[in-house]
Structures are given as structure tokens and as C-alpha cells.
Amino acid sequence: MGDRYYLTVKCKCGEIDDDCYYAPTCGFITWKCPKCGKVIDLEEYSGIDAESCANTKYGIKAVREFKKGGVK
């Protein structure tokens, strides 16, 4: 339904996840640091527009719904 990415995310506390999955159309739009609990918006962090990852109008709708719902 859309593009997927593996990112390296570094939290402000120093925790690094080099296998973070960013798949906006599947609901993977945030990352929660296992060390300090901070939630990072992967769209903002990566600079990759979540809606542009969608290949269909249903994918765009799904991304918008996931963004409304916040962290899963």
C-alpha cells in the first residue's frame, strides 16, 4: 500500500535504534524510546512526508487516520 523505510533513530537520551521501521500506510509513524519513553514522530525526524509514501488514495486516507490516532 506504500513505501517503507528502515531508519537509524537517535533519542536525546543517547539511545540509538539502527533498525527502526517507518511505514506510514501501516501505522508505523512514531518510535518510542525504550530507555526514556520519549516518542519521536518519524515523519518529522526523517523529513520523509508520510502521505507521499502512499501509493493509493486509500493509503493516503490510512496515513491521515493514523496521524489523528497518535501513538499505537
PyMOL Python script that loads the backbone (N, CA, C, O; Angstrom):
from pymol import cmd

cmd.read_pdbstr("""\
ATOM      1  N   MET A   1       0.817  -1.192   0.000  1.00  0.00           N
ATOM      2  CA  MET A   1       0.000   0.000   0.000  1.00  0.00           C
ATOM      3  C   MET A   1       0.865   1.262   0.000  1.00  0.00           C
ATOM      4  O   MET A   1       0.368   2.350  -0.292  1.00  0.00           O
ATOM      5  N   GLY A   2       2.166   1.127   0.327  1.00  0.00           N
ATOM      6  CA  GLY A   2       3.014   2.305   0.340  1.00  0.00           C
ATOM      7  C   GLY A   2       4.477   1.967   0.574  1.00  0.00           C
ATOM      8  O   GLY A   2       4.852   0.803   0.712  1.00  0.00           O
ATOM      9  N   ASP A   3       5.292   3.008   0.614  1.00  0.00           N
ATOM     10  CA  ASP A   3       6.726   2.845   0.824  1.00  0.00           C
ATOM     11  C   ASP A   3       7.042   2.578   2.286  1.00  0.00           C
ATOM     12  O   ASP A   3       6.309   2.992   3.185  1.00  0.00           O
ATOM     13  N   ARG A   4       8.147   1.876   2.505  1.00  0.00           N
ATOM     14  CA  ARG A   4       8.618   1.559   3.853  1.00  0.00           C
ATOM     15  C   ARG A   4      10.108   1.865   3.930  1.00  0.00           C
ATOM     16  O   ARG A   4      10.836   1.767   2.942  1.00  0.00           O
ATOM     17  N   TYR A   5      10.538   2.238   5.130  1.00  0.00           N
ATOM     18  CA  TYR A   5      11.939   2.609   5.332  1.00  0.00           C
ATOM     19  C   TYR A   5      12.462   2.022   6.633  1.00  0.00           C
ATOM     20  O   TYR A   5      11.708   1.841   7.589  1.00  0.00           O
ATOM     21  N   TYR A   6      13.738   1.730   6.664  1.00  0.00           N
ATOM     22  CA  TYR A   6      14.437   1.401   7.900  1.00  0.00           C
ATOM     23  C   TYR A   6      15.326   2.593   8.220  1.00  0.00           C
ATOM     24  O   TYR A   6      16.133   3.020   7.395  1.00  0.00           O
ATOM     25  N   LEU A   7      15.168   3.122   9.422  1.00  0.00           N
ATOM     26  CA  LEU A   7      15.893   4.314   9.832  1.00  0.00           C
ATOM     27  C   LEU A   7      16.774   4.032  11.032  1.00  0.00           C
ATOM     28  O   LEU A   7      16.534   3.090  11.787  1.00  0.00           O
ATOM     29  N   THR A   8      17.785   4.846  11.198  1.00  0.00           N
ATOM     30  CA  THR A   8      18.561   4.867  12.433  1.00  0.00           C
ATOM     31  C   THR A   8      18.080   6.086  13.204  1.00  0.00           C
ATOM     32  O   THR A   8      18.206   7.221  12.744  1.00  0.00           O
ATOM     33  N   VAL A   9      17.526   5.832  14.388  1.00  0.00           N
ATOM     34  CA  VAL A   9      16.962   6.910  15.196  1.00  0.00           C
ATOM     35  C   VAL A   9      17.800   7.058  16.460  1.00  0.00           C
ATOM     36  O   VAL A   9      18.112   6.081  17.141  1.00  0.00           O
ATOM     37  N   LYS A  10      18.156   8.307  16.753  1.00  0.00           N
ATOM     38  CA  LYS A  10      18.905   8.589  17.973  1.00  0.00           C
ATOM     39  C   LYS A  10      18.056   9.494  18.854  1.00  0.00           C
ATOM     40  O   LYS A  10      17.661  10.586  18.443  1.00  0.00           O
ATOM     41  N   CYS A  11      17.781   9.033  20.058  1.00  0.00           N
ATOM     42  CA  CYS A  11      16.994   9.794  21.025  1.00  0.00           C
ATOM     43  C   CYS A  11      17.896  10.812  21.727  1.00  0.00           C
ATOM     44  O   CYS A  11      19.119  10.667  21.745  1.00  0.00           O
ATOM     45  N   LYS A  12      17.280  11.829  22.295  1.00  0.00           N
ATOM     46  CA  LYS A  12      18.037  12.841  23.033  1.00  0.00           C
ATOM     47  C   LYS A  12      18.751  12.256  24.248  1.00  0.00           C
ATOM     48  O   LYS A  12      19.739  12.821  24.717  1.00  0.00           O
ATOM     49  N   CYS A  13      18.257  11.124  24.762  1.00  0.00           N
ATOM     50  CA  CYS A  13      18.888  10.488  25.921  1.00  0.00           C
ATOM     51  C   CYS A  13      20.137   9.698  25.538  1.00  0.00           C
ATOM     52  O   CYS A  13      20.877   9.233  26.405  1.00  0.00           O
ATOM     53  N   GLY A  14      20.368   9.547  24.215  1.00  0.00           N
ATOM     54  CA  GLY A  14      21.543   8.820  23.741  1.00  0.00           C
ATOM     55  C   GLY A  14      21.241   7.438  23.187  1.00  0.00           C
ATOM     56  O   GLY A  14      22.101   6.831  22.548  1.00  0.00           O
ATOM     57  N   GLU A  15      20.045   6.931  23.416  1.00  0.00           N
ATOM     58  CA  GLU A  15      19.651   5.607  22.894  1.00  0.00           C
ATOM     59  C   GLU A  15      19.611   5.659  21.371  1.00  0.00           C
ATOM     60  O   GLU A  15      19.092   6.611  20.788  1.00  0.00           O
ATOM     61  N   ILE A  16      20.163   4.627  20.730  1.00  0.00           N
ATOM     62  CA  ILE A  16      20.176   4.535  19.268  1.00  0.00           C
ATOM     63  C   ILE A  16      19.502   3.238  18.844  1.00  0.00           C
ATOM     64  O   ILE A  16      19.801   2.164  19.367  1.00  0.00           O
ATOM     65  N   ASP A  17      18.591   3.356  17.891  1.00  0.00           N
ATOM     66  CA  ASP A  17      17.942   2.194  17.287  1.00  0.00           C
ATOM     67  C   ASP A  17      18.299   2.231  15.810  1.00  0.00           C
ATOM     68  O   ASP A  17      17.824   3.096  15.073  1.00  0.00           O
ATOM     69  N   ASP A  18      19.134   1.298  15.378  1.00  0.00           N
ATOM     70  CA  ASP A  18      19.563   1.304  13.978  1.00  0.00           C
ATOM     71  C   ASP A  18      18.695   0.410  13.095  1.00  0.00           C
ATOM     72  O   ASP A  18      19.072   0.098  11.965  1.00  0.00           O
ATOM     73  N   ASP A  19      17.535  -0.002  13.608  1.00  0.00           N
ATOM     74  CA  ASP A  19      16.628  -0.852  12.847  1.00  0.00           C
ATOM     75  C   ASP A  19      15.177  -0.406  13.079  1.00  0.00           C
ATOM     76  O   ASP A  19      14.299  -1.230  13.336  1.00  0.00           O
ATOM     77  N   CYS A  20      14.942   0.895  12.984  1.00  0.00           N
ATOM     78  CA  CYS A  20      13.617   1.456  13.214  1.00  0.00           C
ATOM     79  C   CYS A  20      12.815   1.395  11.916  1.00  0.00           C
ATOM     80  O   CYS A  20      13.293   1.813  10.862  1.00  0.00           O
ATOM     81  N   TYR A  21      11.601   0.875  12.001  1.00  0.00           N
ATOM     82  CA  TYR A  21      10.739   0.687  10.845  1.00  0.00           C
ATOM     83  C   TYR A  21       9.792   1.874  10.711  1.00  0.00           C
ATOM     84  O   TYR A  21       9.055   2.186  11.646  1.00  0.00           O
ATOM     85  N   TYR A  22       9.806   2.539   9.556  1.00  0.00           N
ATOM     86  CA  TYR A  22       8.915   3.651   9.256  1.00  0.00           C
ATOM     87  C   TYR A  22       8.081   3.262   8.052  1.00  0.00           C
ATOM     88  O   TYR A  22       8.580   3.228   6.927  1.00  0.00           O
ATOM     89  N   ALA A  23       6.805   2.969   8.286  1.00  0.00           N
ATOM     90  CA  ALA A  23       5.877   2.571   7.228  1.00  0.00           C
ATOM     91  C   ALA A  23       4.550   3.276   7.483  1.00  0.00           C
ATOM     92  O   ALA A  23       3.652   2.697   8.094  1.00  0.00           O
ATOM     93  N   PRO A  24       4.415   4.514   7.024  1.00  0.00           N
ATOM     94  CA  PRO A  24       3.246   5.323   7.347  1.00  0.00           C
ATOM     95  C   PRO A  24       1.900   4.699   7.000  1.00  0.00           C
ATOM     96  O   PRO A  24       0.950   4.849   7.768  1.00  0.00           O
ATOM     97  N   THR A  25       1.785   4.006   5.875  1.00  0.00           N
ATOM     98  CA  THR A  25       0.499   3.435   5.499  1.00  0.00           C
ATOM     99  C   THR A  25       0.121   2.229   6.351  1.00  0.00           C
ATOM    100  O   THR A  25      -1.023   1.777   6.317  1.00  0.00           O
ATOM    101  N   CYS A  26       1.074   1.712   7.109  1.00  0.00           N
ATOM    102  CA  CYS A  26       0.813   0.577   8.009  1.00  0.00           C
ATOM    103  C   CYS A  26       0.714   1.015   9.473  1.00  0.00           C
ATOM    104  O   CYS A  26       0.534   0.187  10.366  1.00  0.00           O
ATOM    105  N   GLY A  27       0.832   2.311   9.706  1.00  0.00           N
ATOM    106  CA  GLY A  27       0.697   2.818  11.058  1.00  0.00           C
ATOM    107  C   GLY A  27       1.984   2.982  11.831  1.00  0.00           C
ATOM    108  O   GLY A  27       1.958   3.400  12.988  1.00  0.00           O
ATOM    109  N   PHE A  28       3.106   2.664  11.222  1.00  0.00           N
ATOM    110  CA  PHE A  28       4.398   2.841  11.882  1.00  0.00           C
ATOM    111  C   PHE A  28       4.884   4.268  11.604  1.00  0.00           C
ATOM    112  O   PHE A  28       5.658   4.507  10.677  1.00  0.00           O
ATOM    113  N   ILE A  29       4.412   5.209  12.430  1.00  0.00           N
ATOM    114  CA  ILE A  29       4.712   6.618  12.199  1.00  0.00           C
ATOM    115  C   ILE A  29       5.434   7.266  13.381  1.00  0.00           C
ATOM    116  O   ILE A  29       5.854   8.420  13.302  1.00  0.00           O
ATOM    117  N   THR A  30       5.573   6.525  14.462  1.00  0.00           N
ATOM    118  CA  THR A  30       6.292   7.038  15.630  1.00  0.00           C
ATOM    119  C   THR A  30       7.221   5.961  16.163  1.00  0.00           C
ATOM    120  O   THR A  30       7.082   4.780  15.845  1.00  0.00           O
ATOM    121  N   TRP A  31       8.163   6.391  16.975  1.00  0.00           N
ATOM    122  CA  TRP A  31       9.092   5.484  17.654  1.00  0.00           C
ATOM    123  C   TRP A  31       9.147   5.904  19.106  1.00  0.00           C
ATOM    124  O   TRP A  31       9.290   7.088  19.411  1.00  0.00           O
ATOM    125  N   LYS A  32       9.033   4.937  20.002  1.00  0.00           N
ATOM    126  CA  LYS A  32       9.099   5.220  21.425  1.00  0.00           C
ATOM    127  C   LYS A  32      10.408   4.672  21.971  1.00  0.00           C
ATOM    128  O   LYS A  32      10.697   3.482  21.846  1.00  0.00           O
ATOM    129  N   CYS A  33      11.193   5.551  22.575  1.00  0.00           N
ATOM    130  CA  CYS A  33      12.493   5.162  23.109  1.00  0.00           C
ATOM    131  C   CYS A  33      12.297   4.168  24.254  1.00  0.00           C
ATOM    132  O   CYS A  33      11.578   4.451  25.213  1.00  0.00           O
ATOM    133  N   PRO A  34      12.937   3.008  24.149  1.00  0.00           N
ATOM    134  CA  PRO A  34      12.793   2.021  25.208  1.00  0.00           C
ATOM    135  C   PRO A  34      13.508   2.413  26.506  1.00  0.00           C
ATOM    136  O   PRO A  34      13.226   1.865  27.572  1.00  0.00           O
ATOM    137  N   LYS A  35      14.427   3.361  26.399  1.00  0.00           N
ATOM    138  CA  LYS A  35      15.203   3.773  27.559  1.00  0.00           C
ATOM    139  C   LYS A  35      14.493   4.862  28.379  1.00  0.00           C
ATOM    140  O   LYS A  35      14.375   4.745  29.599  1.00  0.00           O
ATOM    141  N   CYS A  36      14.026   5.916  27.707  1.00  0.00           N
ATOM    142  CA  CYS A  36      13.432   7.047  28.447  1.00  0.00           C
ATOM    143  C   CYS A  36      11.942   7.249  28.179  1.00  0.00           C
ATOM    144  O   CYS A  36      11.289   8.019  28.883  1.00  0.00           O
ATOM    145  N   GLY A  37      11.393   6.561  27.159  1.00  0.00           N
ATOM    146  CA  GLY A  37       9.968   6.662  26.863  1.00  0.00           C
ATOM    147  C   GLY A  37       9.570   7.806  25.940  1.00  0.00           C
ATOM    148  O   GLY A  37       8.387   7.956  25.635  1.00  0.00           O
ATOM    149  N   LYS A  38      10.519   8.612  25.489  1.00  0.00           N
ATOM    150  CA  LYS A  38      10.204   9.725  24.584  1.00  0.00           C
ATOM    151  C   LYS A  38       9.673   9.178  23.260  1.00  0.00           C
ATOM    152  O   LYS A  38      10.208   8.214  22.712  1.00  0.00           O
ATOM    153  N   VAL A  39       8.621   9.805  22.762  1.00  0.00           N
ATOM    154  CA  VAL A  39       8.030   9.413  21.485  1.00  0.00           C
ATOM    155  C   VAL A  39       8.525  10.369  20.404  1.00  0.00           C
ATOM    156  O   VAL A  39       8.447  11.588  20.552  1.00  0.00           O
ATOM    157  N   ILE A  40       9.028   9.801  19.328  1.00  0.00           N
ATOM    158  CA  ILE A  40       9.563  10.588  18.216  1.00  0.00           C
ATOM    159  C   ILE A  40       8.678  10.378  16.990  1.00  0.00           C
ATOM    160  O   ILE A  40       8.394   9.247  16.594  1.00  0.00           O
ATOM    161  N   ASP A  41       8.250  11.491  16.402  1.00  0.00           N
ATOM    162  CA  ASP A  41       7.477  11.485  15.165  1.00  0.00           C
ATOM    163  C   ASP A  41       8.455  11.199  14.029  1.00  0.00           C
ATOM    164  O   ASP A  41       9.322  12.022  13.734  1.00  0.00           O
ATOM    165  N   LEU A  42       8.322  10.051  13.398  1.00  0.00           N
ATOM    166  CA  LEU A  42       9.287   9.644  12.372  1.00  0.00           C
ATOM    167  C   LEU A  42       9.194  10.467  11.089  1.00  0.00           C
ATOM    168  O   LEU A  42      10.182  10.601  10.367  1.00  0.00           O
ATOM    169  N   GLU A  43       8.037  11.008  10.806  1.00  0.00           N
ATOM    170  CA  GLU A  43       7.898  11.886   9.641  1.00  0.00           C
ATOM    171  C   GLU A  43       8.755  13.140   9.849  1.00  0.00           C
ATOM    172  O   GLU A  43       9.513  13.538   8.965  1.00  0.00           O
ATOM    173  N   GLU A  44       8.625  13.738  11.002  1.00  0.00           N
ATOM    174  CA  GLU A  44       9.406  14.931  11.315  1.00  0.00           C
ATOM    175  C   GLU A  44      10.892  14.600  11.411  1.00  0.00           C
ATOM    176  O   GLU A  44      11.731  15.338  10.894  1.00  0.00           O
ATOM    177  N   TYR A  45      11.217  13.492  12.072  1.00  0.00           N
ATOM    178  CA  TYR A  45      12.609  13.104  12.282  1.00  0.00           C
ATOM    179  C   TYR A  45      13.333  12.834  10.962  1.00  0.00           C
ATOM    180  O   TYR A  45      14.466  13.270  10.759  1.00  0.00           O
ATOM    181  N   SER A  46      12.653  12.104  10.068  1.00  0.00           N
ATOM    182  CA  SER A  46      13.290  11.698   8.810  1.00  0.00           C
ATOM    183  C   SER A  46      13.183  12.743   7.707  1.00  0.00           C
ATOM    184  O   SER A  46      14.020  12.790   6.805  1.00  0.00           O
ATOM    185  N   GLY A  47      12.156  13.575   7.783  1.00  0.00           N
ATOM    186  CA  GLY A  47      11.911  14.527   6.700  1.00  0.00           C
ATOM    187  C   GLY A  47      11.187  13.900   5.522  1.00  0.00           C
ATOM    188  O   GLY A  47      11.031  14.536   4.479  1.00  0.00           O
ATOM    189  N   ILE A  48      10.742  12.653   5.678  1.00  0.00           N
ATOM    190  CA  ILE A  48      10.024  11.951   4.618  1.00  0.00           C
ATOM    191  C   ILE A  48       8.528  12.140   4.858  1.00  0.00           C
ATOM    192  O   ILE A  48       7.991  11.672   5.862  1.00  0.00           O
ATOM    193  N   ASP A  49       7.862  12.824   3.937  1.00  0.00           N
ATOM    194  CA  ASP A  49       6.433  13.101   4.066  1.00  0.00           C
ATOM    195  C   ASP A  49       5.640  11.800   4.077  1.00  0.00           C
ATOM    196  O   ASP A  49       5.728  11.003   3.143  1.00  0.00           O
ATOM    197  N   ALA A  50       4.869  11.592   5.132  1.00  0.00           N
ATOM    198  CA  ALA A  50       4.128  10.337   5.300  1.00  0.00           C
ATOM    199  C   ALA A  50       3.122  10.103   4.182  1.00  0.00           C
ATOM    200  O   ALA A  50       3.026   8.992   3.660  1.00  0.00           O
ATOM    201  N   GLU A  51       2.376  11.127   3.810  1.00  0.00           N
ATOM    202  CA  GLU A  51       1.360  10.951   2.766  1.00  0.00           C
ATOM    203  C   GLU A  51       1.972  10.656   1.402  1.00  0.00           C
ATOM    204  O   GLU A  51       1.352   9.977   0.584  1.00  0.00           O
ATOM    205  N   SER A  52       3.168  11.150   1.149  1.00  0.00           N
ATOM    206  CA  SER A  52       3.804  10.884  -0.147  1.00  0.00           C
ATOM    207  C   SER A  52       4.268   9.434  -0.259  1.00  0.00           C
ATOM    208  O   SER A  52       4.609   8.975  -1.350  1.00  0.00           O
ATOM    209  N   CYS A  53       4.284   8.714   0.854  1.00  0.00           N
ATOM    210  CA  CYS A  53       4.656   7.292   0.841  1.00  0.00           C
ATOM    211  C   CYS A  53       3.524   6.411   0.341  1.00  0.00           C
ATOM    212  O   CYS A  53       3.747   5.263  -0.043  1.00  0.00           O
ATOM    213  N   ALA A  54       2.308   6.949   0.347  1.00  0.00           N
ATOM    214  CA  ALA A  54       1.133   6.171  -0.062  1.00  0.00           C
ATOM    215  C   ALA A  54       1.060   6.058  -1.575  1.00  0.00           C
ATOM    216  O   ALA A  54       1.339   7.012  -2.301  1.00  0.00           O
ATOM    217  N   ASN A  55       0.678   4.873  -2.038  1.00  0.00           N
ATOM    218  CA  ASN A  55       0.549   4.627  -3.477  1.00  0.00           C
ATOM    219  C   ASN A  55      -0.892   4.712  -3.970  1.00  0.00           C
ATOM    220  O   ASN A  55      -1.135   4.703  -5.177  1.00  0.00           O
ATOM    221  N   THR A  56      -1.849   4.794  -3.047  1.00  0.00           N
ATOM    222  CA  THR A  56      -3.259   4.836  -3.422  1.00  0.00           C
ATOM    223  C   THR A  56      -3.982   5.881  -2.577  1.00  0.00           C
ATOM    224  O   THR A  56      -3.455   6.360  -1.573  1.00  0.00           O
ATOM    225  N   LYS A  57      -5.190   6.224  -2.998  1.00  0.00           N
ATOM    226  CA  LYS A  57      -5.979   7.169  -2.208  1.00  0.00           C
ATOM    227  C   LYS A  57      -6.349   6.550  -0.860  1.00  0.00           C
ATOM    228  O   LYS A  57      -6.533   7.270   0.122  1.00  0.00           O
ATOM    229  N   TYR A  58      -6.460   5.223  -0.806  1.00  0.00           N
ATOM    230  CA  TYR A  58      -6.757   4.539   0.454  1.00  0.00           C
ATOM    231  C   TYR A  58      -5.561   4.602   1.400  1.00  0.00           C
ATOM    232  O   TYR A  58      -5.725   4.690   2.617  1.00  0.00           O
ATOM    233  N   GLY A  59      -4.374   4.558   0.836  1.00  0.00           N
ATOM    234  CA  GLY A  59      -3.159   4.693   1.631  1.00  0.00           C
ATOM    235  C   GLY A  59      -3.052   6.078   2.245  1.00  0.00           C
ATOM    236  O   GLY A  59      -2.672   6.226   3.406  1.00  0.00           O
ATOM    237  N   ILE A  60      -3.392   7.094   1.455  1.00  0.00           N
ATOM    238  CA  ILE A  60      -3.375   8.467   1.974  1.00  0.00           C
ATOM    239  C   ILE A  60      -4.389   8.607   3.103  1.00  0.00           C
ATOM    240  O   ILE A  60      -4.111   9.229   4.128  1.00  0.00           O
ATOM    241  N   LYS A  61      -5.564   8.026   2.904  1.00  0.00           N
ATOM    242  CA  LYS A  61      -6.603   8.072   3.944  1.00  0.00           C
ATOM    243  C   LYS A  61      -6.110   7.370   5.215  1.00  0.00           C
ATOM    244  O   LYS A  61      -6.326   7.860   6.323  1.00  0.00           O
ATOM    245  N   ALA A  62      -5.456   6.239   5.050  1.00  0.00           N
ATOM    246  CA  ALA A  62      -4.946   5.487   6.199  1.00  0.00           C
ATOM    247  C   ALA A  62      -3.900   6.302   6.964  1.00  0.00           C
ATOM    248  O   ALA A  62      -3.924   6.338   8.195  1.00  0.00           O
ATOM    249  N   VAL A  63      -2.995   6.949   6.251  1.00  0.00           N
ATOM    250  CA  VAL A  63      -1.961   7.775   6.896  1.00  0.00           C
ATOM    251  C   VAL A  63      -2.618   8.886   7.705  1.00  0.00           C
ATOM    252  O   VAL A  63      -2.229   9.139   8.845  1.00  0.00           O
ATOM    253  N   ARG A  64      -3.602   9.544   7.127  1.00  0.00           N
ATOM    254  CA  ARG A  64      -4.293  10.626   7.841  1.00  0.00           C
ATOM    255  C   ARG A  64      -4.966  10.113   9.108  1.00  0.00           C
ATOM    256  O   ARG A  64      -4.944  10.784  10.140  1.00  0.00           O
ATOM    257  N   GLU A  65      -5.561   8.930   9.033  1.00  0.00           N
ATOM    258  CA  GLU A  65      -6.209   8.345  10.212  1.00  0.00           C
ATOM    259  C   GLU A  65      -5.181   7.973  11.281  1.00  0.00           C
ATOM    260  O   GLU A  65      -5.403   8.211  12.468  1.00  0.00           O
ATOM    261  N   PHE A  66      -4.068   7.395  10.862  1.00  0.00           N
ATOM    262  CA  PHE A  66      -3.016   7.034  11.824  1.00  0.00           C
ATOM    263  C   PHE A  66      -2.473   8.276  12.517  1.00  0.00           C
ATOM    264  O   PHE A  66      -2.198   8.255  13.717  1.00  0.00           O
ATOM    265  N   LYS A  67      -2.321   9.358  11.758  1.00  0.00           N
ATOM    266  CA  LYS A  67      -1.795  10.600  12.337  1.00  0.00           C
ATOM    267  C   LYS A  67      -2.755  11.171  13.371  1.00  0.00           C
ATOM    268  O   LYS A  67      -2.318  11.737  14.373  1.00  0.00           O
ATOM    269  N   LYS A  68      -4.039  11.032  13.143  1.00  0.00           N
ATOM    270  CA  LYS A  68      -5.046  11.507  14.103  1.00  0.00           C
ATOM    271  C   LYS A  68      -5.001  10.703  15.395  1.00  0.00           C
ATOM    272  O   LYS A  68      -5.201  11.239  16.485  1.00  0.00           O
ATOM    273  N   GLY A  69      -4.734   9.399  15.253  1.00  0.00           N
ATOM    274  CA  GLY A  69      -4.774   8.490  16.393  1.00  0.00           C
ATOM    275  C   GLY A  69      -3.573   8.545  17.296  1.00  0.00           C
ATOM    276  O   GLY A  69      -3.637   8.053  18.423  1.00  0.00           O
ATOM    277  N   GLY A  70      -2.468   9.130  16.845  1.00  0.00           N
ATOM    278  CA  GLY A  70      -1.266   9.217  17.671  1.00  0.00           C
ATOM    279  C   GLY A  70      -0.541   7.888  17.794  1.00  0.00           C
ATOM    280  O   GLY A  70      -0.590   7.056  16.888  1.00  0.00           O
ATOM    281  N   VAL A  71       0.125   7.697  18.911  1.00  0.00           N
ATOM    282  CA  VAL A  71       0.978   6.528  19.148  1.00  0.00           C
ATOM    283  C   VAL A  71       0.118   5.298  19.351  1.00  0.00           C
ATOM    284  O   VAL A  71      -0.881   5.333  20.069  1.00  0.00           O
ATOM    285  N   LYS A  72       0.516   4.208  18.711  1.00  0.00           N
ATOM    286  CA  LYS A  72      -0.192   2.925  18.875  1.00  0.00           C
ATOM    287  C   LYS A  72       0.582   2.045  19.828  1.00  0.00           C
ATOM    288  O   LYS A  72       0.165   0.921  20.107  1.00  0.00           O
TER     289      LYS A  72
END
""", "prot")
cmd.dss("prot")
cmd.show_as("cartoon", "prot")
cmd.util.cbc("prot")
cmd.orient("prot")
